[in-house]
Structure formats: structure tokens, C-alpha cells
Amino acid sequence: MSIPILERLYRFLNNENGERVCKDITKDACDHTVQNFFRILLTHTLTKLGDTLSNPKTVLTWLMSYVNAPVYLISLIVPIRESGAMIPQVAISKYISQKPIRKWIWILGSVLQFVSIAGIGLVGLSYKGILAGWLMVGCLVVFSLARSLSSVTSKDVIGKTIAKTRRGKLSGYTAALSGVLVLVAGLFITYKSETDASVDFYTNLMFFASVMWLIATLIYSTIKEFQG
């Protein structure tokens, strides 16, 4: 009996030659480890690319500058994006741990991130000045709260679907793959910002970034997670 390509690739990446290693997860989860491994790998890679394309220190700062948002609002975007994604995790982690199936919370967070980043792009095309600044900050607050939902849930879903001895490799491959894409995206943004530094360029970046979360949502919804 031939081994499917995805199975062979999984064994190669994880140095498995014999029986599947499934420590700390159920038999049902073990049966779907291969598909879940690559689905999580893809979704995390896409969201990391989306983060780069909507980077608050570069892209968001440039976009808010182009719409003439006040400087004090521009100075808020990095603290909001970073602290806003971390602080709520303490409050919501207990609630999430009580849910037998948790991937839908991640999906909710991802959809909200898609809407928020796309909303920033729309604001950039439609408004100027202080109104544009406050609307973008509002979208960023929603984004940060949604990001905390996905961040907490992601750890739980990985814990339920991927064997403990394979989680480190999953993180490593995600970092490697997303690192290559992030490098390419960074070079592209740097080049285009010097030759075509228009508001359309930055808003298009936001729209493209938002699509990363939308695609990630569709892939994540196919993850086989079992109650527990």
C-alpha cells in the first residue's frame, strides 16, 4: 500500500520511520495528526505574513501619516497593538479552557482581525485627518482584542491536536516558512515605498494583509479537533 505524499512529507519533516508518535493526545487526534500539522502550519504562516504587511511600526505609521492623522494618535498604535493583544489573555483564558471545542474561538478572532485590518484600509481611502486617525485606532483596538482570542486558543488547539514531541518542530517550521515570506514581503514594501509611496499602495497592503486572515480562517475551520 503506497503512503500518501502528505504522510511521507510529515514523516520526513519529523524524522518518523515507524509508528506514529502520539504522546499526550487522544487516539482520534492521532489519526488526524498529519492533516492538522500542515493546516496549523499554513494558518500560522499566513497570519504572520498578515502581521508583517500591516506592521504598526512601518505600514500603519506610514498610512496614518498619509491621511494626516494627529501625531498623538500615531504614537498609540504600537502600544495598542502589542499590549492590547496580551492583557485580555488573562481574563479570557479560563473561559476558553472550559470549551470542549476551541477552534471556533480562534476562527472568531481571525475573522475579527480580517474585518479590522480591512477596515483600516477602507478608512485610509475614505477619510482624512483626526477622524481617520480615531477610526483607525478603533479598528486597531478591535484587532488587538481579537488577536488575544486567537493567541490563547491556538495554544490549546495545538495541545489537543499535535503530539508534545512534535510541537517544537511545528513552531520551527512555521518560523522558517513565515520568515522567508516575511523577508520577501519586507523587501517588496521597502522597494515600493521608495518608488510608489502613495496612499493606494498602503491601503492595498492592508487589504492584502486582511485576506491572509480570511484564508487562514478557511483552513483552520478544517482542523479536526475533538472534545476535551
C-alpha positions as CSV (number, residue, x, y, z in Angstrom):
1,M,0.0,0.0,0.0
2,S,1.5,3.4,-1.0
3,I,1.9,6.1,1.5
4,P,0.2,9.4,0.6
5,I,2.5,12.3,-0.3
6,L,1.4,14.4,2.8
7,E,2.1,11.5,5.1
8,R,5.6,11.0,3.5
9,L,6.3,14.7,3.9
10,Y,5.2,14.6,7.5
11,R,7.5,11.7,8.3
12,F,10.4,13.4,6.5
13,L,10.0,16.7,8.4
14,N,9.6,14.9,11.8
15,N,12.1,12.1,11.2
16,E,9.5,9.4,11.7
17,N,10.2,6.0,10.1
18,G,8.0,3.7,12.1
19,E,4.9,4.0,14.2
20,R,3.3,7.5,14.7
21,V,4.4,9.3,17.9
22,C,1.3,10.5,19.7
23,K,2.2,11.5,23.2
24,D,-0.4,13.5,25.3
25,I,-3.1,13.4,22.6
26,T,-6.1,11.1,22.1
27,K,-6.2,8.3,19.5
28,D,-8.7,10.3,17.4
29,A,-6.4,13.3,17.4
30,C,-3.5,11.0,16.5
31,D,-5.4,9.7,13.4
32,H,-5.6,13.3,12.1
33,T,-2.2,14.5,13.2
34,V,-0.7,14.8,9.7
35,Q,-3.5,16.9,8.2
36,N,-3.8,19.1,11.4
37,F,0.0,19.6,11.4
38,F,0.0,21.1,7.9
39,R,-3.2,23.1,8.4
40,I,-1.8,24.7,11.6
41,L,1.5,25.3,9.8
42,L,-0.3,27.1,6.9
43,T,-2.6,29.2,9.1
44,H,0.2,30.4,11.4
45,T,2.4,31.2,8.4
46,L,-0.4,33.3,6.8
47,T,-1.2,35.2,9.9
48,K,2.5,36.0,10.4
49,L,2.6,37.3,6.9
50,G,-0.5,39.4,7.6
51,D,1.2,40.8,10.7
52,T,4.2,41.9,8.6
53,L,2.1,43.5,5.8
54,S,0.2,45.5,8.5
55,N,3.2,46.2,10.7
56,P,2.3,49.1,13.1
57,K,5.9,50.4,13.2
58,T,6.0,50.9,9.4
59,V,2.9,50.3,7.3
60,L,0.3,51.6,9.8
61,T,2.5,54.5,10.7
62,W,3.0,55.5,7.1
63,L,-0.7,55.1,6.3
64,M,-1.8,57.3,9.3
65,S,0.8,59.9,8.3
66,Y,-0.6,60.0,4.7
67,V,-4.1,60.6,6.0
68,N,-2.8,63.4,8.2
69,A,-3.8,61.7,11.5
70,P,-2.6,63.6,14.6
71,V,0.9,62.6,15.9
72,Y,-0.5,61.6,19.3
73,L,-2.8,59.0,17.7
74,I,0.1,57.6,15.6
75,S,2.1,57.2,18.8
76,L,-0.7,55.0,20.2
77,I,-0.7,52.3,17.5
78,V,2.2,50.2,18.7
79,P,1.2,50.1,22.4
80,I,-2.4,49.3,21.5
81,R,-1.4,46.5,19.1
82,E,1.1,44.9,21.5
83,S,-0.4,45.4,25.0
84,G,-4.0,45.1,23.7
85,A,-3.3,41.6,22.5
86,M,-1.6,40.5,25.7
87,I,-3.6,41.9,28.6
88,P,-7.0,40.3,27.8
89,Q,-5.5,36.9,27.6
90,V,-5.5,36.6,31.4
91,A,-9.3,37.3,31.5
92,I,-10.3,35.0,28.7
93,S,-8.0,32.0,29.2
94,K,-10.2,30.5,31.9
95,Y,-13.4,30.9,29.8
96,I,-11.7,29.3,26.8
97,S,-10.4,26.3,28.8
98,Q,-14.0,25.4,29.7
99,K,-14.9,24.9,26.0
100,P,-14.7,21.3,24.7
101,I,-14.1,22.6,21.1
102,R,-11.9,25.7,20.9
103,K,-11.0,26.2,17.3
104,W,-14.2,28.2,16.7
105,I,-12.9,30.8,19.1
106,W,-9.7,31.1,17.1
107,I,-11.8,31.4,14.0
108,L,-13.9,34.2,15.6
109,G,-10.7,36.0,16.4
110,S,-9.3,35.6,12.9
111,V,-12.5,36.9,11.3
112,L,-12.5,40.0,13.5
113,Q,-8.8,40.5,12.6
114,F,-9.7,40.3,8.9
115,V,-12.5,42.8,9.4
116,S,-10.3,45.2,11.4
117,I,-7.4,45.3,9.0
118,A,-9.7,45.7,6.0
119,G,-11.5,48.4,7.9
120,I,-8.2,50.3,8.3
121,G,-7.7,50.1,4.6
122,L,-11.2,51.4,3.9
123,V,-10.7,54.3,6.3
124,G,-7.4,55.2,4.6
125,L,-9.3,55.5,1.3
126,S,-12.3,57.4,2.6
127,Y,-11.3,59.7,5.4
128,K,-8.6,62.2,6.4
129,G,-7.3,64.0,9.5
130,I,-8.4,63.3,13.0
131,L,-11.5,61.3,12.1
132,A,-9.4,58.9,10.0
133,G,-6.9,58.6,13.0
134,W,-9.6,57.8,15.5
135,L,-11.3,55.3,13.2
136,M,-8.0,53.5,12.6
137,V,-7.2,53.4,16.3
138,G,-10.7,52.0,16.9
139,C,-10.1,49.3,14.3
140,L,-6.7,48.5,15.9
141,V,-8.3,48.1,19.3
142,V,-10.7,45.5,17.9
143,F,-7.8,43.8,16.1
144,S,-5.8,43.6,19.3
145,L,-8.7,42.1,21.3
146,A,-9.4,39.6,18.5
147,R,-5.7,38.7,18.4
148,S,-5.8,37.8,22.1
149,L,-8.6,35.4,21.4
150,S,-6.7,33.6,18.7
151,S,-3.4,33.6,20.6
152,V,-4.8,31.9,23.7
153,T,-6.9,29.4,21.7
154,S,-4.1,28.5,19.4
155,K,-2.0,27.1,22.2
156,D,-4.9,24.9,23.4
157,V,-5.8,23.6,19.9
158,I,-2.1,22.7,19.3
159,G,-2.0,20.9,22.7
160,K,-5.1,18.8,21.7
161,T,-4.1,18.0,18.1
162,I,-0.3,17.8,17.9
163,A,1.9,15.4,19.9
164,K,4.1,17.1,22.5
165,T,7.3,15.9,20.8
166,R,6.2,17.4,17.5
167,R,5.1,20.9,18.7
168,G,8.6,22.3,18.7
169,K,9.2,21.2,15.2
170,L,5.8,22.7,14.1
171,S,6.9,26.0,15.6
172,G,10.3,25.8,14.0
173,Y,8.9,25.1,10.5
174,T,6.3,27.9,10.9
175,A,9.1,30.3,11.8
176,A,11.2,29.2,8.9
177,L,8.5,29.3,6.3
178,S,7.0,32.6,7.5
179,G,10.5,34.0,7.8
180,V,11.1,33.5,4.1
181,L,7.8,35.1,3.2
182,V,8.2,38.0,5.6
183,L,11.7,38.7,4.1
184,V,10.3,38.8,0.6
185,A,7.4,41.0,1.8
186,G,9.7,43.3,3.6
187,L,11.9,43.8,0.6
188,F,8.9,44.4,-1.6
189,I,7.5,47.0,0.8
190,T,10.9,48.7,1.0
191,Y,11.3,48.9,-2.7
192,K,7.7,50.0,-3.4
193,S,7.7,52.6,-0.7
194,E,10.6,54.3,-2.4
195,T,9.1,54.2,-5.9
196,D,5.4,54.3,-5.3
197,A,4.7,55.8,-1.8
198,S,1.0,56.6,-2.4
199,V,-1.9,56.1,-0.1
200,D,-3.3,53.5,-2.6
201,F,-0.1,51.4,-2.1
202,Y,-0.5,51.3,1.7
203,T,-4.2,50.7,1.6
204,N,-3.7,47.8,-0.8
205,L,-1.2,46.4,1.6
206,M,-3.8,46.5,4.3
207,F,-6.4,44.8,2.1
208,F,-3.9,42.1,1.1
209,A,-2.9,41.6,4.7
210,S,-6.6,41.2,5.8
211,V,-7.0,38.4,3.2
212,M,-4.3,36.4,4.9
213,W,-6.6,36.1,8.0
214,L,-9.5,35.2,5.8
215,I,-7.7,32.4,4.1
216,A,-6.3,31.3,7.4
217,T,-9.8,31.2,8.8
218,L,-11.0,28.9,6.0
219,I,-8.0,26.5,6.5
220,Y,-8.4,26.5,10.3
221,S,-12.0,25.6,10.1
222,T,-11.0,22.2,8.6
223,I,-8.8,21.2,11.6
224,K,-10.1,18.0,13.2
225,E,-10.4,18.9,16.9
226,F,-12.1,16.5,19.4
227,Q,-13.8,17.3,22.6
228,G,-11.7,17.5,25.7
